[in-house]
Amino acid sequence: MFYTFAFYSILFFKSDLKPVVEYSFLSNLLNIDLSLIPRNYLILLSIVMAYIQIVLFFGMIRKYGLTNDQSLISAFIYITLTGFYPGMIIISPSSISFFILIFAIYNLFLTYDIEFPLQKFFFVSLYIGIGSLYYAPLCIFLLFLIVALPALKTPTIREFLIIIIGFLLPFYFLALYFVMTDHIQTFYQMILENIPGSYNIQFEGNILLMIPLIYAVILFLLSFMKYFFQSGSRTIRIIIYNRILITCIVFSAAAFVIIPANRWHIGPYILAPVSVYIGNMLADDSRKIFNQVAFSLLLLVAIFSEYIYYNL
């Protein structure tokens, strides 16, 4: 907890910090204005929420045996990586939707031990649908679920149908509300306003922020190669869970690149599963000197990034 507050404390010194609400059906419908929350309370609440997300996600990862270290180094890696751009943890539709994504992945893991997992698939897609109401880019994870399904079992048409129905159900009830109140045109207009209408593959941001990103990518590639060459010694269950995490990384990266929004707000979607692999690599006792150098350099890069962020 101390490490979390220490890394995110720079937010208190960022004078122009503002919460961003974008691509959110429910925020527009309920007229949610996060700027009404006093600045220091908003930052404190954001840090606490980020800490709870860390506990939930990496507690889940540890429970399902995807990390072998007992020091929770993956969680420390995640906090350090998000330190590259601390603003990504500020409460927003995307940060709240990350909670929903955690529960979706948790229920997806549960389906491995269930003989007839149809109900679980329904709830996973329902969570994604609810999350998409609050943050529209999360809808890309419907494709994540469809692609991840064959990694768990041989899919059936009924399972694909129940996934689509579960995802659309929140939108159906919301549309029904607008029909009953004779405001269906408002619902249609909200859809047009909150679904990205164009895609931009150009990265817009400070060029110096590419330095920590490149280092994070290098660490991930090294850790992924280590996992790839050691996958033969893993159980089928762990291999399947890793395939799900890798699929999550791929779709999160796709959202980061193509969604014309504040891309940093999608950061936790990518950095959380990436931290699992980097953490597993750095927890290997057979390469202590390399691990110490790599983690020390990661800290230095994160501090450099926070300096750049503070001066943006």
SESE-330242 format. One record per residue (C-alpha): residue in one letter; x, y, z. Coordinates in pm, 1 decimal, decimal comma, m for minus. Each point is the difference from the previous one (the first is absolute). Layout:
BEGIN
@drenfi=A | px=X | py=Y | pz=Z
...
***
This chain:
BEGIN
@drenfi=M | px=0,0 | py=0,0 | pz=0,0
@drenfi=F | px=284,2 | py=239,9 | pz=86,0
@drenfi=Y | px=164,0 | py=m68,7 | pz=m338,9
@drenfi=T | px=m330,3 | py=74,8 | pz=m175,0
@drenfi=F | px=m50,7 | py=333,3 | pz=175,9
@drenfi=A | px=366,7 | py=94,9 | pz=m46,9
@drenfi=F | px=m8,7 | py=m52,0 | pz=m375,5
@drenfi=Y | px=m333,7 | py=173,0 | pz=m57,8
@drenfi=S | px=61,7 | py=289,5 | pz=242,2
@drenfi=I | px=129,3 | py=211,8 | pz=m289,0
@drenfi=L | px=m364,0 | py=46,5 | pz=m99,7
@drenfi=F | px=m42,8 | py=237,4 | pz=295,3
@drenfi=F | px=259,0 | py=231,1 | pz=m159,0
@drenfi=K | px=m154,1 | py=m3,1 | pz=m347,7
@drenfi=S | px=m187,7 | py=330,8 | pz=1,5
@drenfi=D | px=m185,2 | py=m42,9 | pz=m331,7
@drenfi=L | px=m129,4 | py=m348,8 | pz=77,1
@drenfi=K | px=m357,0 | py=m53,5 | pz=m122,4
@drenfi=P | px=m219,2 | py=m312,0 | pz=m11,9
@drenfi=V | px=m87,7 | py=m107,6 | pz=m352,2
@drenfi=V | px=m343,9 | py=m138,5 | pz=m85,5
@drenfi=E | px=m21,7 | py=m130,8 | pz=m354,9
@drenfi=Y | px=m191,4 | py=m267,6 | pz=m191,9
@drenfi=S | px=m231,8 | py=m70,3 | pz=292,8
@drenfi=F | px=m372,6 | py=m66,1 | pz=m51,4
@drenfi=L | px=m80,7 | py=m5,7 | pz=371,2
@drenfi=S | px=204,4 | py=309,5 | pz=88,2
@drenfi=N | px=m187,7 | py=200,1 | pz=m262,2
@drenfi=L | px=m334,4 | py=m148,8 | pz=99,5
@drenfi=L | px=48,5 | py=69,4 | pz=371,7
@drenfi=N | px=182,7 | py=332,2 | pz=m59,8
@drenfi=I | px=296,4 | py=m111,9 | pz=210,9
@drenfi=D | px=249,0 | py=281,2 | pz=48,3
@drenfi=L | px=317,2 | py=m123,6 | pz=170,4
@drenfi=S | px=141,4 | py=352,5 | pz=5,1
@drenfi=L | px=m243,3 | py=78,7 | pz=284,3
@drenfi=I | px=205,6 | py=m223,4 | pz=230,3
@drenfi=P | px=262,3 | py=207,1 | pz=187,9
@drenfi=R | px=337,2 | py=m52,9 | pz=m165,0
@drenfi=N | px=188,2 | py=m155,5 | pz=294,2
@drenfi=Y | px=m291,7 | py=m230,4 | pz=81,8
@drenfi=L | px=m14,8 | py=m108,0 | pz=m364,4
@drenfi=I | px=370,9 | py=m87,7 | pz=0,6
@drenfi=L | px=m19,2 | py=m180,5 | pz=334,1
@drenfi=L | px=m304,5 | py=m198,0 | pz=m111,3
@drenfi=S | px=173,7 | py=m85,1 | pz=m328,0
@drenfi=I | px=308,6 | py=m133,3 | pz=180,7
@drenfi=V | px=m212,6 | py=m210,8 | pz=235,6
@drenfi=M | px=m198,8 | py=m138,4 | pz=m292,4
@drenfi=A | px=322,6 | py=m78,6 | pz=m189,2
@drenfi=Y | px=130,4 | py=m185,4 | pz=306,4
@drenfi=I | px=m319,7 | py=m206,8 | pz=23,1
@drenfi=Q | px=31,5 | py=m85,5 | pz=m371,4
@drenfi=I | px=357,6 | py=m116,2 | pz=58,7
@drenfi=V | px=m105,8 | py=m220,9 | pz=292,2
@drenfi=L | px=m287,7 | py=m152,6 | pz=m198,0
@drenfi=F | px=186,5 | py=m62,8 | pz=m325,6
@drenfi=F | px=324,6 | py=m135,3 | pz=141,9
@drenfi=G | px=m185,9 | py=m190,3 | pz=270,7
@drenfi=M | px=m186,5 | py=m174,8 | pz=m282,0
@drenfi=I | px=324,5 | py=m63,5 | pz=m189,5
@drenfi=R | px=160,0 | py=m148,0 | pz=311,0
@drenfi=K | px=m304,8 | py=m214,8 | pz=76,5
@drenfi=Y | px=9,5 | py=m162,9 | pz=m343,1
@drenfi=G | px=372,8 | py=m69,4 | pz=11,4
@drenfi=L | px=103,9 | py=237,3 | pz=m277,7
@drenfi=T | px=282,1 | py=136,0 | pz=211,1
@drenfi=N | px=242,2 | py=m205,3 | pz=206,6
@drenfi=D | px=149,8 | py=276,5 | pz=209,9
@drenfi=Q | px=m124,8 | py=61,0 | pz=353,5
@drenfi=S | px=116,9 | py=361,4 | pz=14,0
@drenfi=L | px=m269,4 | py=132,0 | pz=m236,2
@drenfi=I | px=272,8 | py=155,2 | pz=m214,3
@drenfi=S | px=m247,5 | py=8,5 | pz=m292,7
@drenfi=A | px=m213,7 | py=246,2 | pz=196,4
@drenfi=F | px=306,8 | py=218,4 | pz=63,6
@drenfi=I | px=80,7 | py=m15,0 | pz=m372,6
@drenfi=Y | px=m354,8 | py=110,8 | pz=m83,7
@drenfi=I | px=16,4 | py=298,8 | pz=235,8
@drenfi=T | px=338,1 | py=95,3 | pz=m146,1
@drenfi=L | px=m125,6 | py=m27,8 | pz=m359,3
@drenfi=T | px=m308,6 | py=210,3 | pz=71,0
@drenfi=G | px=242,1 | py=250,3 | pz=152,0
@drenfi=F | px=103,4 | py=73,2 | pz=m360,8
@drenfi=Y | px=m321,7 | py=202,6 | pz=m27,1
@drenfi=P | px=m171,2 | py=23,9 | pz=343,6
@drenfi=G | px=m297,1 | py=186,2 | pz=m147,1
@drenfi=M | px=m136,9 | py=m329,1 | pz=m132,2
@drenfi=I | px=m118,2 | py=m98,0 | pz=348,6
@drenfi=I | px=m216,9 | py=310,6 | pz=51,1
@drenfi=I | px=m365,3 | py=m102,7 | pz=36,9
@drenfi=S | px=m164,3 | py=m8,4 | pz=m340,0
@drenfi=P | px=m234,0 | py=m231,7 | pz=m191,4
@drenfi=S | px=303,5 | py=m198,3 | pz=m119,1
@drenfi=S | px=147,5 | py=m49,1 | pz=348,8
@drenfi=I | px=m335,2 | py=m114,1 | pz=138,3
@drenfi=S | px=m48,8 | py=m234,9 | pz=m294,9
@drenfi=F | px=333,8 | py=m164,1 | pz=88,7
@drenfi=F | px=m174,9 | py=m140,8 | pz=309,3
@drenfi=I | px=m255,9 | py=m160,2 | pz=m228,9
@drenfi=L | px=272,1 | py=m144,3 | pz=m222,8
@drenfi=I | px=163,7 | py=m160,8 | pz=306,4
@drenfi=F | px=m326,4 | py=m174,3 | pz=92,5
@drenfi=A | px=m50,7 | py=m105,9 | pz=m362,7
@drenfi=I | px=345,2 | py=m165,0 | pz=m13,4
@drenfi=Y | px=m58,5 | py=m158,4 | pz=343,0
@drenfi=N | px=m323,4 | py=m161,8 | pz=m117,8
@drenfi=L | px=169,2 | py=m105,6 | pz=m322,7
@drenfi=F | px=264,5 | py=m185,5 | pz=202,8
@drenfi=L | px=m276,8 | py=m172,0 | pz=198,4
@drenfi=T | px=m144,9 | py=m158,6 | pz=m314,5
@drenfi=Y | px=296,5 | py=m239,7 | pz=m27,1
@drenfi=D | px=m126,8 | py=m215,2 | pz=288,8
@drenfi=I | px=m368,0 | py=8,3 | pz=m100,2
@drenfi=E | px=m140,1 | py=m274,9 | pz=m220,8
@drenfi=F | px=m281,2 | py=218,6 | pz=m136,0
@drenfi=P | px=133,2 | py=357,9 | pz=19,1
@drenfi=L | px=m280,7 | py=162,7 | pz=m198,5
@drenfi=Q | px=m115,4 | py=208,2 | pz=297,7
@drenfi=K | px=352,7 | py=128,7 | pz=67,1
@drenfi=F | px=44,7 | py=102,5 | pz=m362,9
@drenfi=F | px=m327,8 | py=189,4 | pz=24,9
@drenfi=F | px=115,5 | py=191,2 | pz=308,3
@drenfi=V | px=342,7 | py=77,8 | pz=m151,5
@drenfi=S | px=m164,1 | py=153,3 | pz=m308,2
@drenfi=L | px=m256,8 | py=174,4 | pz=222,9
@drenfi=Y | px=283,4 | py=162,4 | pz=199,5
@drenfi=I | px=162,2 | py=116,0 | pz=m324,3
@drenfi=G | px=m335,2 | py=139,6 | pz=m117,8
@drenfi=I | px=m50,8 | py=190,2 | pz=326,1
@drenfi=G | px=356,7 | py=128,5 | pz=m16,3
@drenfi=S | px=m53,7 | py=114,0 | pz=m358,9
@drenfi=L | px=m295,8 | py=210,0 | pz=112,4
@drenfi=Y | px=232,9 | py=184,5 | pz=232,3
@drenfi=Y | px=302,1 | py=3,2 | pz=m232,3
@drenfi=A | px=m78,1 | py=m77,1 | pz=m364,7
@drenfi=P | px=351,2 | py=m118,8 | pz=m111,0
@drenfi=L | px=m38,7 | py=m295,1 | pz=239,4
@drenfi=C | px=m230,8 | py=m154,4 | pz=m261,6
@drenfi=I | px=312,8 | py=m119,0 | pz=m184,9
@drenfi=F | px=29,2 | py=m262,9 | pz=273,7
@drenfi=L | px=m306,4 | py=m173,5 | pz=m139,5
@drenfi=L | px=237,3 | py=m106,7 | pz=m279,4
@drenfi=F | px=254,8 | py=m92,2 | pz=268,9
@drenfi=L | px=m255,2 | py=m234,3 | pz=155,7
@drenfi=I | px=m89,8 | py=m156,2 | pz=m335,3
@drenfi=V | px=367,5 | py=m56,6 | pz=m84,1
@drenfi=A | px=85,7 | py=m128,1 | pz=351,1
@drenfi=L | px=m286,6 | py=m250,3 | pz=0,9
@drenfi=P | px=175,8 | py=m261,6 | pz=m219,3
@drenfi=A | px=298,3 | py=10,4 | pz=240,6
@drenfi=L | px=m228,1 | py=m133,0 | pz=274,3
@drenfi=K | px=m207,9 | py=m256,3 | pz=m187,4
@drenfi=T | px=m143,7 | py=m97,2 | pz=m334,2
@drenfi=P | px=m260,9 | py=273,1 | pz=m50,1
@drenfi=T | px=m357,9 | py=m60,1 | pz=m106,4
@drenfi=I | px=m241,2 | py=225,6 | pz=m187,4
@drenfi=R | px=m214,2 | py=21,0 | pz=314,1
@drenfi=E | px=295,3 | py=138,3 | pz=198,1
@drenfi=F | px=74,9 | py=263,5 | pz=m263,4
@drenfi=L | px=m367,6 | py=100,6 | pz=1,3
@drenfi=I | px=m18,1 | py=24,6 | pz=379,9
@drenfi=I | px=312,7 | py=220,2 | pz=m2,6
@drenfi=I | px=m158,5 | py=241,4 | pz=m247,8
@drenfi=I | px=m331,3 | py=0,1 | pz=190,9
@drenfi=G | px=175,6 | py=68,0 | pz=331,8
@drenfi=F | px=191,4 | py=290,3 | pz=m151,5
@drenfi=L | px=m307,9 | py=158,1 | pz=m161,4
@drenfi=L | px=m229,4 | py=m44,0 | pz=301,5
@drenfi=P | px=107,5 | py=322,4 | pz=183,7
@drenfi=F | px=m48,0 | py=197,1 | pz=m323,2
@drenfi=Y | px=m342,1 | py=m160,1 | pz=m46,3
@drenfi=F | px=m122,5 | py=104,9 | pz=344,6
@drenfi=L | px=138,8 | py=350,6 | pz=m46,3
@drenfi=A | px=m171,5 | py=28,1 | pz=m339,5
@drenfi=L | px=m322,1 | py=m132,0 | pz=156,5
@drenfi=Y | px=15,0 | py=278,3 | pz=259,1
@drenfi=F | px=28,7 | py=262,1 | pz=m275,4
@drenfi=V | px=m286,3 | py=m159,4 | pz=m195,0
@drenfi=M | px=m226,5 | py=4,4 | pz=306,7
@drenfi=T | px=84,5 | py=365,3 | pz=64,9
@drenfi=D | px=m46,6 | py=84,2 | pz=m367,9
@drenfi=H | px=363,7 | py=109,9 | pz=m42,5
@drenfi=I | px=130,4 | py=m264,4 | pz=m238,9
@drenfi=Q | px=151,8 | py=272,3 | pz=m219,0
@drenfi=T | px=209,9 | py=109,2 | pz=299,2
@drenfi=F | px=127,4 | py=m356,0 | pz=39,7
@drenfi=Y | px=91,0 | py=m14,6 | pz=m368,8
@drenfi=Q | px=183,1 | py=333,1 | pz=26,3
@drenfi=M | px=193,4 | py=m122,7 | pz=306,0
@drenfi=I | px=121,0 | py=m301,8 | pz=m196,9
@drenfi=L | px=122,5 | py=222,7 | pz=m281,4
@drenfi=E | px=180,8 | py=229,4 | pz=245,9
@drenfi=N | px=168,3 | py=m271,0 | pz=207,0
@drenfi=I | px=116,4 | py=m250,3 | pz=m259,9
@drenfi=P | px=329,0 | py=107,0 | pz=m159,6
@drenfi=G | px=m74,1 | py=101,1 | pz=m355,7
@drenfi=S | px=355,0 | py=9,4 | pz=m131,1
@drenfi=Y | px=326,5 | py=m174,2 | pz=69,5
@drenfi=N | px=340,1 | py=156,1 | pz=24,6
@drenfi=I | px=311,6 | py=m214,5 | pz=13,0
@drenfi=Q | px=228,9 | py=295,4 | pz=61,6
@drenfi=F | px=133,0 | py=29,2 | pz=354,5
@drenfi=E | px=m50,3 | py=348,5 | pz=136,4
@drenfi=G | px=204,3 | py=83,2 | pz=304,3
@drenfi=N | px=333,3 | py=115,9 | pz=135,4
@drenfi=I | px=280,8 | py=m178,0 | pz=m185,4
@drenfi=L | px=192,0 | py=m43,3 | pz=328,7
@drenfi=L | px=m279,5 | py=m223,0 | pz=127,9
@drenfi=M | px=95,1 | py=m248,2 | pz=m272,8
@drenfi=I | px=322,8 | py=m79,1 | pz=189,5
@drenfi=P | px=m170,0 | py=m173,9 | pz=296,0
@drenfi=L | px=m243,9 | py=m168,1 | pz=m237,9
@drenfi=I | px=285,1 | py=m145,7 | pz=m203,8
@drenfi=Y | px=170,5 | py=m126,8 | pz=316,3
@drenfi=A | px=m325,0 | py=m156,3 | pz=122,9
@drenfi=V | px=m46,9 | py=m171,5 | pz=m338,2
@drenfi=I | px=356,4 | py=m138,3 | pz=14,1
@drenfi=L | px=m56,9 | py=m139,5 | pz=350,5
@drenfi=F | px=m329,6 | py=m155,5 | pz=m107,1
@drenfi=L | px=152,4 | py=m162,4 | pz=m309,5
@drenfi=L | px=282,5 | py=m146,3 | pz=209,4
@drenfi=S | px=m245,7 | py=m131,7 | pz=258,8
@drenfi=F | px=m232,5 | py=m137,3 | pz=m268,6
@drenfi=M | px=287,4 | py=m183,5 | pz=m168,5
@drenfi=K | px=89,5 | py=m150,5 | pz=337,8
@drenfi=Y | px=m359,0 | py=m114,4 | pz=46,9
@drenfi=F | px=m19,3 | py=m134,5 | pz=m357,9
@drenfi=F | px=307,9 | py=m221,0 | pz=34,2
@drenfi=Q | px=m107,1 | py=m130,4 | pz=341,7
@drenfi=S | px=m365,3 | py=m60,1 | pz=m86,1
@drenfi=G | px=63,1 | py=m370,3 | pz=m54,4
@drenfi=S | px=49,3 | py=m48,7 | pz=375,0
@drenfi=R | px=m332,9 | py=161,9 | pz=89,3
@drenfi=T | px=m333,3 | py=m166,4 | pz=60,1
@drenfi=I | px=m277,6 | py=23,1 | pz=m259,5
@drenfi=R | px=m198,7 | py=224,6 | pz=235,4
@drenfi=I | px=282,7 | py=253,8 | pz=34,9
@drenfi=I | px=67,1 | py=m2,4 | pz=m374,3
@drenfi=I | px=m367,2 | py=75,4 | pz=m68,9
@drenfi=Y | px=m9,8 | py=280,8 | pz=256,8
@drenfi=N | px=311,9 | py=149,4 | pz=m155,9
@drenfi=R | px=m159,9 | py=m12,3 | pz=m343,5
@drenfi=I | px=m292,4 | py=198,2 | pz=139,2
@drenfi=L | px=235,2 | py=262,9 | pz=146,9
@drenfi=I | px=196,0 | py=25,0 | pz=m324,8
@drenfi=T | px=m325,7 | py=42,8 | pz=m193,9
@drenfi=C | px=m96,1 | py=275,7 | pz=245,9
@drenfi=I | px=331,7 | py=175,6 | pz=m67,3
@drenfi=V | px=m52,8 | py=m19,8 | pz=m377,1
@drenfi=F | px=m349,4 | py=150,3 | pz=9,2
@drenfi=S | px=102,0 | py=263,0 | pz=257,0
@drenfi=A | px=289,9 | py=102,8 | pz=m223,2
@drenfi=A | px=m238,0 | py=17,4 | pz=m297,4
@drenfi=A | px=m233,3 | py=227,0 | pz=198,8
@drenfi=F | px=296,2 | py=215,5 | pz=106,6
@drenfi=V | px=107,8 | py=48,1 | pz=m362,0
@drenfi=I | px=m328,1 | py=46,6 | pz=m187,6
@drenfi=I | px=m247,2 | py=158,1 | pz=242,7
@drenfi=P | px=m0,8 | py=379,8 | pz=m54,8
@drenfi=A | px=m19,4 | py=77,6 | pz=370,9
@drenfi=N | px=240,5 | py=76,2 | pz=282,6
@drenfi=R | px=210,7 | py=m310,1 | pz=m58,5
@drenfi=W | px=168,9 | py=12,8 | pz=338,5
@drenfi=H | px=m332,7 | py=m79,2 | pz=165,5
@drenfi=I | px=12,1 | py=m342,9 | pz=m164,7
@drenfi=G | px=347,2 | py=m51,6 | pz=150,2
@drenfi=P | px=m104,5 | py=m221,1 | pz=296,8
@drenfi=Y | px=m165,1 | py=m247,1 | pz=m240,9
@drenfi=I | px=341,2 | py=m66,9 | pz=m156,1
@drenfi=L | px=235,4 | py=57,9 | pz=292,5
@drenfi=A | px=m172,4 | py=m233,9 | pz=247,9
@drenfi=P | px=46,5 | py=m323,9 | pz=m201,8
@drenfi=V | px=340,0 | py=119,4 | pz=m131,3
@drenfi=S | px=115,7 | py=44,9 | pz=361,9
@drenfi=V | px=m75,4 | py=m366,3 | pz=68,3
@drenfi=Y | px=260,1 | py=m113,7 | pz=m254,2
@drenfi=I | px=261,2 | py=259,0 | pz=92,5
@drenfi=G | px=m49,1 | py=m81,2 | pz=368,1
@drenfi=N | px=44,5 | py=m373,3 | pz=m61,0
@drenfi=M | px=323,5 | py=67,5 | pz=m187,8
@drenfi=L | px=141,1 | py=230,0 | pz=269,1
@drenfi=A | px=m97,5 | py=m246,0 | pz=275,2
@drenfi=D | px=233,6 | py=m265,8 | pz=m145,8
@drenfi=D | px=277,1 | py=m51,9 | pz=258,4
@drenfi=S | px=237,7 | py=m144,3 | pz=m258,7
@drenfi=R | px=71,5 | py=346,9 | pz=m145,0
@drenfi=K | px=13,1 | py=227,6 | pz=301,9
@drenfi=I | px=246,3 | py=254,9 | pz=m140,8
@drenfi=F | px=m194,1 | py=41,7 | pz=m325,6
@drenfi=N | px=m328,7 | py=29,0 | pz=189,9
@drenfi=Q | px=136,3 | py=260,5 | pz=241,5
@drenfi=V | px=142,0 | py=208,6 | pz=m285,1
@drenfi=A | px=m320,6 | py=m30,6 | pz=m204,9
@drenfi=F | px=m224,6 | py=100,7 | pz=291,4
@drenfi=S | px=231,5 | py=285,7 | pz=105,9
@drenfi=L | px=m1,6 | py=131,0 | pz=m354,7
@drenfi=L | px=m379,7 | py=m33,4 | pz=m4,6
@drenfi=L | px=m20,5 | py=218,3 | pz=312,1
@drenfi=L | px=229,1 | py=260,5 | pz=m153,9
@drenfi=V | px=m204,3 | py=4,7 | pz=m321,0
@drenfi=A | px=m322,2 | py=35,9 | pz=202,2
@drenfi=I | px=145,0 | py=292,5 | pz=198,3
@drenfi=F | px=114,0 | py=161,4 | pz=m325,7
@drenfi=S | px=m350,8 | py=m51,1 | pz=m143,6
@drenfi=E | px=m161,5 | py=158,9 | pz=305,4
@drenfi=Y | px=227,2 | py=301,1 | pz=m45,7
@drenfi=I | px=m107,7 | py=26,9 | pz=m364,8
@drenfi=Y | px=m365,4 | py=m45,5 | pz=100,7
@drenfi=Y | px=28,7 | py=274,4 | pz=263,4
@drenfi=N | px=139,0 | py=241,2 | pz=m258,3
@drenfi=L | px=m249,5 | py=m81,4 | pz=m277,2
***
